[in-house]
Amino acid sequence: MCRTSECQAARTAQEEKAVEKSVSDYYALSAKEVEEQARWGDLALANFPKEAAVKTRRD
C-alpha cells in the first residue's frame, strides 16, 4: 500500500500525462494538413516577400 503523498504524486503524474496526450492529439495535424499549411506558407511568402524579410530580420 502506498502512502498518501506517494499515491497523490502518482495520480498527479498520470493526470499530467493524460492532459499532455489530449493536447497533443487535439493539435496533431495529418500529413494532408501539414502539406496544406506548407502551401499556405509558400503562398504567403510569394505574395508578401517584403513583410517576410522584415519579420525574419527581427527574429
MODELLER restraints for C-alpha pairs under 7 A, 6 or more apart:
rsr = mdl.restraints
at = mdl.atoms
rsr.add(forms.Gaussian(group=physical.xy_distance, feature=features.Distance(at['CA:45:A'], at['CA:52:A']), mean=6.31, stdev=0.5))
